Amino acid sequence: MTQEVGMVLSADYFPMEKMLELAPMIDNLGYSQISVPEIWGHDAFSLASVLAYRTKNPRIASGIVNMFSRTPATMAMTAASIDELSHQRFVLGLGVSGPKVINDWHGMAFEKPLTRTREYVSVLRSIFNRDRLDQDTTQLGHIKDFRISIKDIRSDLPIHIAALGPKNMELAAEIADGWIPVIMPLDQFSQEVDQMHEHLKGYDKKPDDFAITPFIPALVGTDEESQKTLRGHMAYYFGGMGDFYNNMLQRFGFEQEAAEIKNRWSKGDIAGARNAITEELLDAIAIHGNADSAQEKLKAFYDAGATCPLIMVPFNATLQQAMLTYQTLAPSLETM
């Protein structure tokens, strides 16, 4: 059986029309999932909707949308609509984001993220089950007297949760259908998968029924520019995306690199932050190099417990670099 591979596609990385031109290639190359992220540019659901219409086979996922800026009702209506459009291929990928995005972009208080996640997913499950709602929550208010009007809706529409910390991971094991780790070093990813499997057993869930879909920075190419591009992407996550990813690096033993990247970035020294991505850190996190080494690294993530690795081409890569990477790491070697 062919192992599953997915990809991360964002209209913030390439023009949306270019993303749509990739649709036939995605089907032909056998990719199993397309995850559409959302930060503070293009929303995730617009591109996901069109990709759902333009493709036939892969799952279409939000990857990742936050649980603060949309009510559970809005999220459920959107998910159900795209699921219908895709003929039940949609996966709802959720996360809490972080204080900077929620406070400063959405103008909301970033409070009690674990409680919000539990209550938010509980309301979603009830909506997908077409229950008439009557749920009194601490973070979302009293949701009552409504039932979603869409009748052809999956009660088991998959919900995946992005989680980095131990408490978030255990909550994902309890209430979700899958876990989305983001740019996690390979050795530590393997250990976290083992821990996730232990959590699942504690909730009487089978690991084989639980998706683990890590976002993995990937760029095939041996030239200096490819390395620079990957380092720039990683420096942005570890230096400019709040504290979550930087804290993860520290927790996983890269304290010196985490401090240097954060210090450089905070001073506006973007090149310095990029150069602070050491060879060791690059090798631990990213898929890179020639075709053979890239495919070997992808296999290592499978061996570590990924059920569907998600290829995350850096935001400042060229379309030519992206195409080469997608073709090299595809589960099928068919061409368009």
C-alpha positions as CSV (number, residue, x, y, z in Angstrom):
1,M,0.0,0.0,0.0
2,T,1.4,3.4,-1.0
3,Q,2.1,5.6,2.0
4,E,0.2,8.9,2.2
5,V,1.8,12.2,1.5
6,G,0.1,15.6,1.7
7,M,1.1,19.2,1.0
8,V,0.6,22.6,2.5
9,L,-0.7,25.2,-0.1
10,S,-1.2,28.8,0.7
11,A,-2.2,31.8,-1.4
12,D,0.1,33.8,0.8
13,Y,3.1,31.9,-0.7
14,F,2.1,31.9,-4.4
15,P,-0.7,33.7,-6.4
16,M,-4.0,32.0,-5.9
17,E,-4.4,31.3,-9.6
18,K,-1.0,29.4,-9.6
19,M,-2.3,27.3,-6.7
20,L,-5.4,26.4,-8.7
21,E,-3.2,25.4,-11.7
22,L,-1.5,22.8,-9.4
23,A,-4.8,20.9,-8.9
24,P,-4.4,18.4,-11.8
25,M,-0.8,17.7,-10.7
26,I,-1.9,17.0,-7.2
27,D,-4.4,14.4,-8.4
28,N,-1.9,12.9,-10.9
29,L,0.9,12.6,-8.4
30,G,-1.2,10.9,-5.8
31,Y,-1.1,13.3,-3.0
32,S,-3.6,12.4,-0.2
33,Q,-4.2,15.7,1.4
34,I,-4.0,19.4,0.8
35,S,-3.8,21.6,4.0
36,V,-4.5,25.3,3.6
37,P,-3.1,27.4,6.4
38,E,-4.3,30.8,7.6
39,I,-2.3,33.5,9.3
40,W,-3.2,37.2,8.6
41,G,-3.4,37.2,4.8
42,H,-5.7,35.1,2.7
43,D,-8.3,33.2,4.6
44,A,-8.0,29.4,4.4
45,F,-11.6,28.5,3.3
46,S,-11.7,30.4,0.0
47,L,-8.8,28.5,-1.4
48,A,-9.9,25.2,0.2
49,S,-13.3,25.6,-1.4
50,V,-11.9,26.0,-4.9
51,L,-9.4,23.2,-4.4
52,A,-12.3,21.0,-3.3
53,Y,-14.0,21.7,-6.6
54,R,-10.9,21.4,-8.8
55,T,-9.6,18.1,-7.4
56,K,-11.1,14.6,-7.2
57,N,-9.0,12.6,-4.7
58,P,-7.1,14.3,-1.9
59,R,-8.6,15.3,1.4
60,I,-9.0,19.1,1.7
61,A,-8.1,20.4,5.1
62,S,-7.9,23.7,6.9
63,G,-4.4,23.7,8.3
64,I,-4.6,25.6,10.6
65,V,-7.5,28.0,11.5
66,N,-7.8,29.5,14.9
67,M,-10.7,28.9,17.4
68,F,-11.0,32.6,18.5
69,S,-11.9,34.6,15.4
70,R,-14.9,32.5,14.3
71,T,-17.8,31.2,16.4
72,P,-18.3,27.4,16.5
73,A,-21.5,27.9,14.5
74,T,-19.7,29.8,11.7
75,M,-16.9,27.2,11.7
76,A,-19.3,24.3,11.5
77,M,-21.3,25.9,8.7
78,T,-18.2,26.6,6.7
79,A,-16.8,23.1,7.3
80,A,-20.1,21.4,6.4
81,S,-20.3,23.5,3.2
82,I,-16.8,22.6,2.0
83,D,-17.4,18.9,3.0
84,E,-20.5,18.9,0.8
85,L,-18.6,20.6,-2.1
86,S,-15.8,18.1,-1.9
87,H,-18.0,15.0,-1.6
88,Q,-17.0,14.4,2.0
89,R,-13.3,15.0,1.7
90,F,-12.9,17.8,4.2
91,V,-10.9,17.8,7.4
92,L,-11.2,20.6,9.9
93,G,-7.8,21.5,11.2
94,L,-7.9,23.7,14.3
95,G,-5.6,25.5,16.6
96,V,-5.5,28.3,19.2
97,S,-2.9,30.4,17.4
98,G,-1.1,32.6,20.0
99,P,-1.6,35.9,22.0
100,K,0.0,38.1,19.3
101,V,-2.4,37.1,16.5
102,I,-5.5,36.8,18.7
103,N,-4.9,40.0,20.7
104,D,-3.4,42.3,18.1
105,W,-4.9,41.1,14.8
106,H,-8.3,39.8,15.9
107,G,-8.7,42.2,18.9
108,M,-9.8,39.4,21.2
109,A,-8.5,38.3,24.6
110,F,-6.3,35.2,24.4
111,E,-7.7,33.4,27.5
112,K,-7.9,29.8,28.7
113,P,-6.9,28.2,25.3
114,L,-7.3,24.6,26.7
115,T,-10.8,25.3,28.0
116,R,-11.8,27.1,24.8
117,T,-10.5,24.1,22.7
118,R,-12.5,21.6,24.7
119,E,-15.7,23.7,24.6
120,Y,-15.3,24.6,21.0
121,V,-14.9,21.0,19.8
122,S,-17.8,19.9,22.0
123,V,-20.1,22.4,20.3
124,L,-18.8,21.4,16.9
125,R,-19.5,17.7,17.6
126,S,-23.1,18.6,18.6
127,I,-23.6,20.7,15.4
128,F,-22.2,18.0,13.2
129,N,-24.5,15.5,14.9
130,R,-27.4,17.8,14.1
131,D,-28.4,18.2,17.7
132,R,-30.6,21.0,18.8
133,L,-28.1,23.0,20.8
134,D,-28.3,23.8,24.5
135,Q,-24.7,24.2,25.7
136,D,-23.7,26.6,28.4
137,T,-20.0,27.3,28.1
138,T,-17.5,29.5,30.0
139,Q,-15.7,30.8,26.9
140,L,-18.4,30.7,24.1
141,G,-21.5,31.8,25.9
142,H,-24.9,30.0,26.0
143,I,-25.5,28.4,22.6
144,K,-29.1,27.3,22.4
145,D,-32.3,26.7,20.3
146,F,-30.6,26.1,17.0
147,R,-29.9,23.1,14.8
148,I,-27.8,23.3,11.7
149,S,-30.1,23.2,8.6
150,I,-27.7,21.3,6.4
151,K,-29.1,17.8,6.4
152,D,-26.4,16.0,4.5
153,I,-23.7,16.5,7.1
154,R,-21.2,13.9,8.5
155,S,-21.6,13.4,12.2
156,D,-18.0,12.1,12.1
157,L,-16.5,15.0,10.1
158,P,-12.8,14.7,11.1
159,I,-11.4,17.3,13.5
160,H,-7.6,17.6,13.8
161,I,-5.9,19.8,16.4
162,A,-2.5,21.5,16.2
163,A,-0.7,21.0,19.5
164,L,2.8,21.5,20.8
165,G,2.7,21.4,24.6
166,P,2.0,18.3,26.7
167,K,-1.4,19.5,27.9
168,N,-2.5,20.4,24.4
169,M,-1.3,17.1,23.1
170,E,-3.2,15.1,25.7
171,L,-6.4,17.1,25.0
172,A,-6.0,16.4,21.3
173,A,-5.8,12.7,22.0
174,E,-9.0,12.9,24.1
175,I,-11.2,15.0,21.8
176,A,-9.8,15.0,18.3
177,D,-9.4,12.6,15.3
178,G,-5.9,13.7,14.6
179,W,-2.9,15.7,15.7
180,I,-1.0,18.3,13.7
181,P,2.6,18.8,14.9
182,V,4.3,21.8,13.2
183,I,8.0,22.0,12.3
184,M,9.1,19.6,15.0
185,P,12.6,18.1,15.1
186,L,12.6,14.5,13.9
187,D,14.0,12.8,17.0
188,Q,11.7,14.7,19.3
189,F,8.8,14.1,17.0
190,S,9.4,10.4,17.4
191,Q,9.3,10.7,21.1
192,E,6.2,12.9,21.0
193,V,4.4,10.3,18.8
194,D,5.1,7.6,21.4
195,Q,3.6,9.9,24.1
196,M,0.6,10.6,21.9
197,H,0.1,6.9,21.5
198,E,0.1,6.5,25.3
199,H,-2.5,9.2,25.6
200,L,-4.7,7.5,23.0
201,K,-4.5,4.2,24.9
202,G,-5.6,6.1,28.0
203,Y,-8.8,7.2,26.2
204,D,-9.4,3.8,24.6
205,K,-8.5,4.9,21.2
206,K,-6.5,3.0,18.6
207,P,-3.4,4.7,17.2
208,D,-4.2,3.2,13.8
209,D,-7.5,5.3,13.8
210,F,-5.8,8.5,14.7
211,A,-4.1,10.8,12.1
212,I,-0.7,12.3,12.7
213,T,0.0,14.9,10.0
214,P,3.2,16.9,10.7
215,F,4.0,20.1,8.8
216,I,7.5,19.6,7.5
217,P,9.6,22.3,5.8
218,A,10.8,20.8,2.6
219,L,12.8,22.0,-0.4
220,V,14.6,19.8,-2.8
221,G,17.9,21.3,-4.1
222,T,21.5,21.3,-3.2
223,D,22.4,24.9,-4.1
224,E,23.1,27.6,-1.6
225,E,19.9,29.5,-2.5
226,S,17.7,26.5,-1.4
227,Q,19.4,26.3,2.0
228,K,18.9,30.1,2.4
229,T,15.3,29.8,1.5
230,L,14.7,27.0,4.1
231,R,16.6,28.9,6.8
232,G,14.6,32.0,6.2
233,H,11.3,30.1,6.6
234,M,12.4,28.5,9.8
235,A,13.8,31.7,11.2
236,Y,10.4,33.3,10.7
237,Y,8.6,30.6,12.7
238,F,11.2,30.5,15.5
239,G,11.8,34.2,15.6
240,G,8.8,36.0,14.4
241,M,5.7,33.9,15.2
242,G,5.4,34.6,18.9
243,D,6.8,32.3,21.6
244,F,5.2,28.9,20.9
245,Y,7.7,27.6,18.3
246,N,10.7,29.2,20.0
247,N,9.7,27.6,23.3
248,M,9.4,24.3,21.6
249,L,13.0,24.6,20.4
250,Q,14.1,25.3,23.9
251,R,12.1,22.4,25.3
252,F,13.7,20.0,22.7
253,G,17.3,20.9,23.5
254,F,18.0,23.8,21.1
255,E,18.2,26.5,23.7
256,Q,21.2,28.3,22.2
257,E,19.8,28.4,18.7
258,A,16.4,29.5,20.0
259,A,17.9,32.4,22.0
260,E,20.1,33.5,19.1
261,I,17.2,33.4,16.5
262,K,14.8,35.3,18.8
263,N,17.5,37.9,19.7
264,R,18.4,38.5,16.1
265,W,14.8,38.7,14.9
266,S,13.8,41.1,17.7
267,K,16.5,43.5,16.6
268,G,15.4,43.4,12.9
269,D,18.4,41.4,11.9
270,I,16.6,39.0,9.7
271,A,19.7,37.7,7.9
272,G,21.3,37.1,11.3
273,A,18.3,35.1,12.5
274,R,18.4,33.1,9.3
275,N,22.1,32.4,9.8
276,A,21.4,31.2,13.3
277,I,19.7,28.2,11.9
278,T,22.5,25.7,12.3
279,E,23.2,22.7,10.1
280,E,22.1,20.5,13.0
281,L,18.8,22.3,13.4
282,L,18.2,22.4,9.7
283,D,18.9,18.6,9.4
284,A,16.7,17.9,12.4
285,I,13.6,19.7,11.1
286,A,13.6,20.0,7.3
287,I,13.5,17.8,4.3
288,H,16.2,19.1,1.9
289,G,19.1,18.2,-0.4
290,N,19.0,16.0,-3.5
291,A,16.1,13.7,-4.4
292,D,17.6,10.6,-2.6
293,S,18.3,12.4,0.6
294,A,14.9,14.1,0.6
295,Q,13.1,10.9,0.0
296,E,15.1,9.2,2.8
297,K,14.2,12.0,5.2
298,L,10.5,11.7,4.3
299,K,10.7,8.0,5.0
300,A,12.3,8.8,8.4
301,F,9.2,10.8,9.4
302,Y,7.0,7.8,8.4
303,D,9.2,5.5,10.6
304,A,8.8,8.0,13.4
305,G,5.0,7.7,13.3
306,A,3.6,10.2,10.8
307,T,0.5,8.9,9.0
308,C,0.5,11.6,6.4
309,P,3.5,14.0,6.4
310,L,2.6,17.4,5.0
311,I,5.2,18.9,2.7
312,M,5.6,22.6,3.6
313,V,7.5,24.4,0.8
314,P,9.0,27.7,2.3
315,F,7.0,30.9,1.7
316,N,9.8,32.5,-0.3
317,A,10.6,29.6,-2.6
318,T,10.1,30.0,-6.3
319,L,7.3,28.1,-8.1
320,Q,9.9,26.1,-9.9
321,Q,11.5,25.0,-6.6
322,A,8.1,24.1,-5.3
323,M,7.2,22.0,-8.3
324,L,10.5,20.1,-8.2
325,T,9.8,19.4,-4.5
326,Y,6.3,18.2,-5.0
327,Q,7.3,15.9,-7.9
328,T,10.3,14.5,-6.0
329,L,8.3,13.6,-2.9
330,A,5.1,12.5,-4.5
331,P,3.8,9.0,-3.6
332,S,3.2,8.4,-7.4
333,L,5.8,9.2,-10.0
334,E,3.2,9.9,-12.7
335,T,3.5,13.2,-14.4
336,M,0.9,15.5,-15.8
